[in-house]
């Protein structure tokens, strides 16, 4: 398959062992009943083999709908899948799964999500601090709090549970480019956190929200280059028109890229690869 033929939202790239592994939310089932996640495998970011199913709900898993934003990370010698799941009986949350290979099969390592049981949460991403301690960065959803929150929560070293209470880093409305919605214009979305250390040591967080020209990709910055700092959204989006939920990776050709989905319209979403620079503590499209 070509990139232009793959209908996924929330694309994620894992470069591993000379190959690229492309994960994402299945476009066909993103807004309703769902039963799994896939990976596509390639070497040039254009031609892909797949889809290869990496997780399948055989009926014993707690969630049956809205399988979103799979992220696969190599951590302590194994591959861990972070993804959002939902069911009528439980709040949306981030579940962590484990496998020996990037192609899976992935199996849950905890009984349900690691995010707070009474919170509507999504889009958990792994961050490991300078002391080697793992954190989950995730969104407390606007459906519950109106002004979406970006939160950080420490995890146990084996990633099976929370190791402390969540802390709010910033709100969606803190960004001047975030456009409120809802009947009163006071609902603001937080989506898709991804932590990126710039060449000069600046710690940035990619995130997305509804902008004035549609779905938008932006960043926020920590004032002490650590998760413990005060976070402030950057004054302008990186990609402001009809695309977002991205992450950053460096290709085997040495090029730093932002991958996001665009347009933000189902079923037209496709992975889009954009060369970037991260000089002077800022992400810029090249």
Secondary structure, 3 states (H helix, E strand, C coil): CEHHHCCEEEEEEEEECCEEEEEEEEHHHCCCECCEEEEEEECCCCEEEEEEEEEECCCCCCCCEEEEEEEEEEECCEEEEEEEEEECCEEEEEEEEEECCCCCCCEECCCCCCCCCCCCEEEEEEEECCCCCEEEEEEECHHHHCECEEEEEEECCCCCCECCCCEEEEEHHHCCCCCCECCCCCEECCEEEEEEECCCCCEEEEEEEEECCEEEEEEEEECCCCCCCCEEECCCCCECCCEEEEEEEECCCCCEEEEEEECCCCCCCEEEEEEEECHHHCCEEC
